[in-house]
Amino acid sequence: MSKFPIDPEVADIAPADVELTVYDKQHVVTYIRLLQADSEGADWREVARIVLHVDPEREPDRAQNAYESHLARAKWMTEQGRLLRGAGSS
């Protein structure tokens, strides 16, 4: 069984491919953390700082773009039933 990295570096923008990518597989934990924070109504700036490691005060556009694209990708993965199914395979 593959181990997912707990806190991998994130790109400025999440992938937009129609298939799971290596990046997606490496960021399953990130996506889950984003979905959980979103469901709890967490402030996106706090989530960007803690989960994505982008300071929204120093880099507001980068932080917001990273947050929005990664959250959208996480939601896409859940809507497609792919968040866990297939994410652990190489």
Sequence and secondary structure as in RCSB ss.txt:
>XXXX:A:sequence
MSKFPIDPEVADIAPADVELTVYDKQHVVTYIRLLQADSEGADWREVARIVLHVDPEREPDRAQNAYESHLARAK
WMTEQGRLLRGAGSS
>XXXX:A:secstr
     SS    SS    SS  HHHHHTHHHHHHHHHHHHTT  HHHHHHHTS   TTT HHHHHHHHHHHHHHHH
HHHHTT SSTTTT  
